[in-house]
Amino acid sequence: MLMYMDRQTLPNVATRVTREFGLSQEDYGNIEMTFGYAFAAGGFIFGIIADKWSVRWLYPCLVIAWSAMGFFTGMVETYAGLLICRMLLGFFESGHWPCALKTTQRLLSPDQRTMGNSVLQSGASFGAILTPLLMNWMLVGRTEPGLWRKPFLVIGSLGVLWLIAWFALLRKSDFAPPAEPSAPNSMTAPSEAGRSGGEASFLSIVYSRRFLVLCVIVACINICWQIIRSWLPKFLQEGRSYGESEALYFNSLYYIATDVGCLGAGAASLWLVKRSFTVHGSRSLVYGCCALLTSLTTVAAFMPKGWLLLGMLLVVGAGALGLFPCYYSLTQDLSARHQGKVTGLLSLVAWLPSSYLQKLFGRLADKTESFDYGIALTGLLPLVGLFFLWLFWDRPGGSEPTHGR
């Protein structure tokens, strides 16, 4: 929740910021690109660290660090300062996923993880729901220069509250490593097993076909999610002439829809497993349904202002976030020992292309004076990931268990 509150503060005031700093759409795309490149680099770095250091201490250090960067964004006076703050915000936020997924991996069995990851991911939606509402209260109806800084200062201060809750609720014993999967439910290829008591080496995981499939999936779903996340407020205000208040309220509604989609994906996967679907089969089916929903951007992007457009965007949002619990659960079955490094490396793969495409999206918007073409194309990418999942994911030998570790 906090991660997305700090991240989404800028997109929600993007029109004010670009106007005050005199930025083009490509300039704004450069800000998102800088954030993404830093997130990509930090994800791998903190993934390695998360496998070596205690997540119980690493996680709170990162939350305080990115909260501070969000706070300092509200104090910058130049475009360069804005770039630096967003770069450092992305770098420290990148450590969230290695730490978070290592935590849910420790606490939950494989058949529970898709639902557990849905609850985890739903915090992103909750934060994105709250942020526009807070900003609407602070900003709408007021036009004085620099007012956009206030939300950064308020939201950046909230990390301290999480720090208290973290140490109050969790103990060192909660992070004891789980037993490595030894049955065919393990996502490690048979040729990779048997090392170090059944645990594959990190390099053998990286060179496995399943890891390569996950690289394609995460790149596709992250591009879709990040492009829409970054540009939706501008699409509504500058592309469809919605007022700032209308755009902010819809942004909250959009992330309510993403939360419903995220939790619905986890619940659907759990329901299917309880009705004798394999764990992998349930994840694949849920992923496919969500990918079909995101492809509706090809329709929504060319619809005029109105309730039908907004309703279509809500459906797209539900599908876009519902993809992630399925992906996270697939990564968690690769390795317990190397979870941090696996998550970090996949984060690098996810953010490098999506970051560069932020710049290209802005350039396309400048040239065409429209956000429509970029929005239309981005929703099709999860279908590419679905193709790779169904065609190239090698199935384990034997019958896959549905319950237990």
C-alpha positions as CSV (number, residue, x, y, z in Angstrom):
1,M,0.0,0.0,0.0
2,L,2.7,2.4,1.0
3,M,4.8,1.6,-2.1
4,Y,2.0,2.5,-4.4
5,M,1.0,5.6,-2.5
6,D,4.5,6.9,-2.9
7,R,4.7,5.8,-6.5
8,Q,1.3,7.1,-7.6
9,T,1.5,10.5,-6.1
10,L,3.4,11.8,-9.2
11,P,1.1,10.4,-11.9
12,N,-1.9,11.9,-10.1
13,V,-0.3,15.4,-10.2
14,A,1.5,14.9,-13.5
15,T,-0.6,17.5,-15.3
16,R,0.3,20.1,-12.7
17,V,3.9,19.2,-12.6
18,T,4.5,19.1,-16.3
19,R,2.8,22.5,-16.6
20,E,4.8,24.1,-13.8
21,F,8.1,22.7,-15.0
22,G,7.3,23.3,-18.7
23,L,7.7,19.6,-19.7
24,S,6.7,17.7,-22.8
25,Q,5.1,14.3,-22.8
26,E,8.5,12.8,-23.6
27,D,10.0,14.7,-20.6
28,Y,7.5,13.1,-18.4
29,G,8.1,9.7,-20.0
30,N,11.8,10.2,-19.1
31,I,10.9,10.6,-15.4
32,E,9.0,7.3,-15.5
33,M,11.9,5.7,-17.5
34,T,14.4,6.8,-14.9
35,F,12.2,5.4,-12.1
36,G,12.0,2.1,-14.0
37,Y,15.7,1.7,-14.8
38,A,16.5,2.3,-11.1
39,F,13.8,-0.2,-10.1
40,A,15.3,-2.8,-12.5
41,A,18.8,-2.4,-11.2
42,G,17.8,-2.3,-7.5
43,G,15.6,-5.3,-7.9
44,F,18.5,-7.6,-8.8
45,I,20.8,-6.0,-6.2
46,F,18.3,-6.3,-3.4
47,G,17.3,-9.8,-4.6
48,I,20.8,-11.0,-3.9
49,I,20.9,-9.2,-0.5
50,A,17.5,-10.6,0.5
51,D,18.9,-14.2,0.1
52,K,21.9,-13.3,2.4
53,W,20.5,-10.9,5.0
54,S,17.5,-11.2,7.3
55,V,14.4,-9.9,5.5
56,R,13.1,-9.0,8.9
57,W,15.7,-6.1,9.0
58,L,16.2,-5.4,5.3
59,Y,12.5,-4.8,4.6
60,P,12.0,-2.0,7.1
61,C,15.2,-0.3,6.0
62,L,13.9,-0.2,2.5
63,V,10.4,1.1,3.4
64,I,11.9,4.0,5.4
65,A,14.4,4.8,2.5
66,W,11.7,5.0,-0.2
67,S,9.4,6.9,2.1
68,A,12.1,9.5,2.5
69,M,12.6,9.8,-1.3
70,G,8.8,10.3,-1.7
71,F,9.0,13.0,1.0
72,F,12.0,14.8,-0.6
73,T,10.2,14.8,-4.0
74,G,7.9,17.4,-2.5
75,M,10.9,19.7,-1.9
76,V,12.6,19.7,-5.4
77,E,12.9,22.9,-7.4
78,T,14.3,21.6,-10.7
79,Y,13.6,18.9,-13.3
80,A,16.9,17.3,-12.5
81,G,16.0,17.1,-8.8
82,L,12.7,15.5,-9.8
83,L,14.6,12.9,-11.8
84,I,17.0,12.1,-9.0
85,C,14.2,11.7,-6.4
86,R,12.2,9.4,-8.7
87,M,15.4,7.4,-9.5
88,L,16.1,6.8,-5.8
89,L,12.4,6.1,-5.1
90,G,12.5,3.4,-7.8
91,F,15.8,2.0,-6.5
92,F,14.6,1.5,-2.9
93,E,11.1,0.4,-3.8
94,S,12.6,-2.4,-6.0
95,G,13.6,-4.2,-2.8
96,H,9.9,-4.6,-1.8
97,W,9.2,-7.6,-4.1
98,P,12.2,-9.8,-3.1
99,C,11.4,-9.1,0.6
100,A,7.6,-9.5,0.2
101,L,7.7,-12.7,-1.8
102,K,10.3,-14.2,0.5
103,T,7.9,-13.5,3.3
104,T,4.8,-15.0,1.7
105,Q,6.9,-18.0,0.6
106,R,7.9,-18.6,4.2
107,L,4.4,-18.3,5.6
108,L,2.3,-20.1,3.0
109,S,2.2,-23.5,1.3
110,P,2.2,-23.7,-2.6
111,D,-1.6,-24.1,-2.9
112,Q,-2.2,-21.1,-0.7
113,R,0.3,-18.8,-2.3
114,T,-1.7,-17.5,-5.2
115,M,-4.4,-16.3,-2.8
116,G,-1.8,-15.0,-0.4
117,N,0.0,-13.1,-3.2
118,S,-3.4,-11.7,-4.2
119,V,-3.8,-10.3,-0.7
120,L,-0.3,-8.9,-0.8
121,Q,-0.8,-7.4,-4.3
122,S,-4.1,-5.9,-3.3
123,G,-2.2,-3.5,-1.0
124,A,-1.0,-1.8,-4.2
125,S,-4.6,-1.2,-5.3
126,F,-5.6,0.0,-1.8
127,G,-2.7,2.5,-1.8
128,A,-3.6,3.6,-5.3
129,I,-7.3,4.0,-4.3
130,L,-6.4,6.1,-1.3
131,T,-3.9,8.4,-3.0
132,P,-6.3,10.1,-5.5
133,L,-8.8,10.6,-2.7
134,L,-6.2,12.3,-0.5
135,M,-5.0,14.4,-3.3
136,N,-8.5,15.4,-4.3
137,W,-9.0,16.7,-0.8
138,M,-5.7,18.6,-0.8
139,L,-5.7,19.9,-4.4
140,V,-9.0,20.2,-6.2
141,G,-10.3,23.7,-6.6
142,R,-7.0,25.3,-5.7
143,T,-4.5,26.5,-8.3
144,E,-1.7,28.2,-6.4
145,P,1.8,27.2,-7.7
146,G,3.6,24.5,-5.8
147,L,0.5,23.1,-4.1
148,W,1.3,19.7,-5.7
149,R,4.2,19.3,-3.2
150,K,1.9,18.8,-0.2
151,P,0.8,15.3,-1.0
152,F,4.4,14.1,-1.3
153,L,5.2,15.4,2.2
154,V,2.2,13.9,3.8
155,I,2.3,10.5,2.1
156,G,6.1,10.2,2.5
157,S,5.7,10.5,6.2
158,L,3.5,7.4,6.6
159,G,6.4,4.8,6.4
160,V,7.1,5.2,10.1
161,L,3.7,3.7,11.0
162,W,4.4,0.6,9.0
163,L,7.8,0.2,10.7
164,I,6.1,-0.1,14.1
165,A,3.5,-2.7,12.9
166,W,6.2,-4.8,11.2
167,F,8.2,-5.4,14.4
168,A,5.1,-5.7,16.5
169,L,3.6,-8.5,14.4
170,L,6.4,-10.6,13.1
171,R,9.2,-12.6,14.9
172,K,12.5,-14.1,13.7
173,S,11.0,-17.6,13.8
174,D,8.4,-16.6,11.1
175,F,11.2,-16.5,8.5
176,A,12.5,-20.0,8.9
177,P,13.1,-21.6,5.4
178,P,10.4,-24.0,4.2
179,A,11.3,-27.5,3.0
180,E,12.2,-27.6,-0.6
181,P,9.5,-29.2,-2.9
182,S,10.6,-32.7,-3.7
183,A,7.5,-34.1,-5.5
184,P,6.8,-33.3,-9.2
185,N,5.0,-30.1,-8.0
186,S,8.5,-28.6,-7.9
187,M,9.0,-26.2,-10.7
188,T,12.6,-27.3,-11.0
189,A,13.2,-29.5,-14.0
190,P,14.1,-33.1,-13.1
191,S,17.6,-32.8,-14.4
192,E,18.2,-29.9,-12.1
193,A,17.1,-31.7,-8.9
194,G,19.3,-33.7,-6.6
195,R,21.9,-31.1,-5.9
196,S,22.4,-29.9,-2.4
197,G,19.7,-32.1,-1.1
198,G,17.2,-31.6,-3.9
199,E,17.9,-27.8,-4.4
200,A,19.0,-26.7,-7.8
201,S,21.8,-24.2,-8.3
202,F,20.9,-20.7,-9.2
203,L,22.5,-20.9,-12.6
204,S,20.6,-24.1,-13.4
205,I,17.3,-22.3,-12.5
206,V,18.3,-19.3,-14.7
207,Y,19.0,-21.6,-17.7
208,S,15.8,-23.6,-17.3
209,R,13.0,-23.3,-19.8
210,R,10.6,-22.3,-17.2
211,F,12.6,-19.3,-16.1
212,L,12.9,-18.1,-19.7
213,V,9.1,-18.4,-20.0
214,L,8.7,-16.3,-16.9
215,C,11.0,-13.7,-18.4
216,V,8.6,-13.3,-21.3
217,I,5.5,-13.3,-19.0
218,V,6.8,-10.7,-16.6
219,A,8.0,-8.4,-19.3
220,C,4.6,-8.5,-21.0
221,I,2.5,-8.0,-17.9
222,N,4.7,-5.3,-16.4
223,I,4.7,-3.2,-19.6
224,C,0.9,-3.4,-19.6
225,W,0.5,-2.5,-16.0
226,Q,3.2,0.2,-15.8
227,I,2.1,2.0,-19.0
228,I,-1.5,2.3,-17.9
229,R,-0.5,3.2,-14.3
230,S,1.7,6.0,-15.5
231,W,-0.5,7.5,-18.2
232,L,-4.1,6.9,-17.2
233,P,-4.5,10.3,-15.4
234,K,-3.1,12.1,-18.4
235,F,-5.2,10.0,-20.8
236,L,-8.4,11.1,-18.9
237,Q,-7.5,14.7,-18.4
238,E,-5.6,15.6,-21.6
239,G,-6.9,12.9,-23.9
240,R,-10.6,12.9,-22.9
241,S,-11.0,16.3,-21.3
242,Y,-12.0,15.1,-17.9
243,G,-11.6,17.6,-15.1
244,E,-8.9,17.0,-12.4
245,S,-11.5,16.0,-9.8
246,E,-13.3,13.6,-12.1
247,A,-9.9,12.0,-13.1
248,L,-8.9,11.6,-9.5
249,Y,-12.1,10.0,-8.4
250,F,-12.1,7.7,-11.4
251,N,-8.5,6.8,-10.6
252,S,-9.6,5.6,-7.2
253,L,-12.4,3.6,-8.8
254,Y,-10.0,2.1,-11.3
255,Y,-7.8,0.7,-8.5
256,I,-10.8,-0.6,-6.7
257,A,-11.5,-2.6,-9.9
258,T,-7.8,-3.8,-9.9
259,D,-8.2,-4.9,-6.3
260,V,-11.3,-6.9,-7.1
261,G,-9.5,-8.5,-10.1
262,C,-6.4,-9.3,-8.0
263,L,-8.3,-10.9,-5.1
264,G,-10.7,-12.5,-7.6
265,A,-7.8,-14.1,-9.4
266,G,-6.5,-15.6,-6.1
267,A,-9.9,-16.8,-5.0
268,A,-10.6,-18.4,-8.4
269,S,-7.2,-20.2,-8.4
270,L,-7.9,-21.5,-4.9
271,W,-11.5,-22.6,-5.9
272,L,-10.2,-24.4,-8.9
273,V,-7.5,-26.3,-6.9
274,K,-10.1,-27.4,-4.4
275,R,-12.1,-28.8,-7.3
276,S,-9.3,-31.1,-8.4
277,F,-7.5,-28.7,-10.9
278,T,-3.8,-29.0,-10.7
279,V,-2.0,-26.0,-9.1
280,H,-0.4,-25.1,-12.4
281,G,-3.6,-25.7,-14.4
282,S,-5.6,-23.3,-12.1
283,R,-2.9,-20.6,-12.5
284,S,-2.8,-20.9,-16.2
285,L,-6.6,-20.7,-16.6
286,V,-6.9,-17.7,-14.4
287,Y,-4.0,-16.0,-16.2
288,G,-5.6,-16.6,-19.5
289,C,-8.9,-15.0,-18.4
290,C,-7.1,-11.9,-17.1
291,A,-5.1,-11.6,-20.3
292,L,-8.3,-11.5,-22.3
293,L,-9.6,-8.7,-20.2
294,T,-6.5,-6.6,-20.7
295,S,-6.8,-7.0,-24.5
296,L,-10.0,-4.8,-24.3
297,T,-7.7,-1.7,-24.4
298,T,-7.9,-2.1,-28.2
299,V,-11.5,-1.1,-27.9
300,A,-11.3,1.3,-24.9
301,A,-8.5,3.4,-26.4
302,F,-10.7,4.6,-29.3
303,M,-13.9,5.1,-27.4
304,P,-15.2,8.7,-26.7
305,K,-15.6,10.3,-23.3
306,G,-18.4,8.6,-21.4
307,W,-19.5,5.9,-19.0
308,L,-18.9,3.1,-21.5
309,L,-15.3,4.1,-21.8
310,L,-14.9,4.3,-18.0
311,G,-16.6,0.9,-17.6
312,M,-14.3,-0.7,-20.1
313,L,-11.2,0.7,-18.4
314,L,-12.4,-0.8,-15.1
315,V,-12.6,-4.2,-16.7
316,V,-9.1,-3.8,-18.1
317,G,-7.8,-2.8,-14.7
318,A,-9.3,-5.9,-13.1
319,G,-7.5,-8.1,-15.6
320,A,-4.2,-6.2,-15.5
321,L,-3.6,-6.8,-11.7
322,G,-5.1,-10.3,-11.7
323,L,-2.2,-11.4,-13.8
324,F,0.4,-10.8,-11.1
325,P,-0.6,-13.3,-8.4
326,C,-0.4,-16.1,-11.0
327,Y,3.1,-15.0,-12.0
328,Y,4.3,-14.6,-8.4
329,S,3.2,-18.1,-7.5
330,L,5.0,-19.5,-10.5
331,T,8.2,-17.8,-9.4
332,Q,7.9,-19.1,-5.8
333,D,7.9,-22.7,-6.9
334,L,11.3,-22.3,-8.6
335,S,13.4,-22.2,-5.4
336,A,13.1,-21.3,-1.7
337,R,16.9,-20.9,-1.3
338,H,17.2,-18.5,-4.3
339,Q,13.8,-16.8,-4.1
340,G,15.4,-13.3,-3.6
341,K,17.7,-13.6,-6.6
342,V,15.0,-15.2,-8.8
343,T,12.6,-12.3,-8.0
344,G,15.3,-9.7,-8.4
345,L,16.5,-11.0,-11.8
346,L,13.0,-11.3,-13.1
347,S,12.4,-7.7,-11.8
348,L,15.3,-6.6,-13.9
349,V,13.8,-8.3,-16.9
350,A,10.4,-6.8,-16.3
351,W,11.5,-3.2,-15.8
352,L,14.1,-2.7,-18.5
353,P,11.7,-2.9,-21.5
354,S,8.8,-1.2,-19.6
355,S,11.0,1.7,-18.6
356,Y,12.3,2.4,-22.1
357,L,8.8,2.2,-23.5
358,Q,7.7,5.0,-21.1
359,K,9.9,7.3,-23.1
360,L,8.6,6.0,-26.4
361,F,5.0,6.2,-25.2
362,G,5.6,9.9,-24.4
363,R,7.3,10.5,-27.8
364,L,4.4,8.8,-29.6
365,A,1.9,11.0,-27.7
366,D,3.9,14.1,-28.7
367,K,3.9,13.2,-32.3
368,T,0.3,12.0,-32.6
369,E,-1.1,14.4,-30.0
370,S,-2.9,11.4,-28.7
371,F,-2.5,8.6,-26.0
372,D,-4.8,6.3,-27.9
373,Y,-2.4,4.2,-30.0
374,G,0.0,3.4,-27.1
375,I,-2.9,2.5,-24.7
376,A,-4.4,0.2,-27.4
377,L,-1.2,-1.8,-28.0
378,T,-0.1,-2.3,-24.4
379,G,-3.2,-4.3,-23.4
380,L,-2.4,-7.0,-26.0
381,L,1.0,-7.9,-24.5
382,P,-0.3,-10.3,-21.7
383,L,-1.7,-12.5,-24.5
384,V,1.9,-13.0,-25.7
385,G,2.8,-14.1,-22.2
386,L,-0.1,-16.5,-22.3
387,F,1.1,-18.0,-25.6
388,F,4.5,-18.7,-24.1
389,L,3.0,-20.2,-20.9
390,W,0.8,-22.6,-22.7
391,L,3.2,-23.6,-25.4
392,F,6.6,-23.7,-23.8
393,W,6.1,-24.4,-20.1
394,D,7.3,-28.0,-19.6
395,R,5.0,-30.1,-17.5
396,P,6.4,-32.1,-14.5
397,G,6.3,-35.9,-14.8
398,G,3.6,-37.7,-13.0
399,S,0.5,-36.2,-11.4
400,E,0.8,-32.8,-9.8
401,P,-0.4,-32.6,-6.2
402,T,-2.9,-29.9,-5.4
403,H,-2.3,-29.4,-1.7
404,G,0.5,-29.2,0.8
405,R,4.1,-28.1,0.5
